[in-house]
Amino acid sequence: MLKPLKNPIGIQGPVVTIVMDGVGIGKANEANAVLAARTPTLDKLFQTYPMVAINAHGTAVGLPS
């Protein structure tokens, strides 16, 4: 069960967690399909709301490499 934070971050709820399988925040190059695409909704979300990127591969998720 989640417990309340001792020092809340000052953001009123609700809080939304969005997991986009297969979409990553990678290097800005010609191989990055997400950067090459027209993404007005993602652009607006990233500019307007707090966000955090997480590592979801390799040793960060318990894999050997």
C-alpha positions, 0 to 999 in steps of 0.5 A: 500500500502506498504511504503519504509523503512526509514532505509533499511535493506541492502538486495537487492531484490527481497524479497520472502515470503514463507508460508508453511501451516501446517509446524512449527518450533517446539521442537526437539523431535521424534514427529516433522515430519519436523525435522525427514524428509530429507529436503535439500532445507529447510536446504539450505535456512535456512543456506543461507538466512535471515529468521524470524519465526512468531507466527501463532496461538492462541492470535498472530492471535486473537484467545482466546487461 
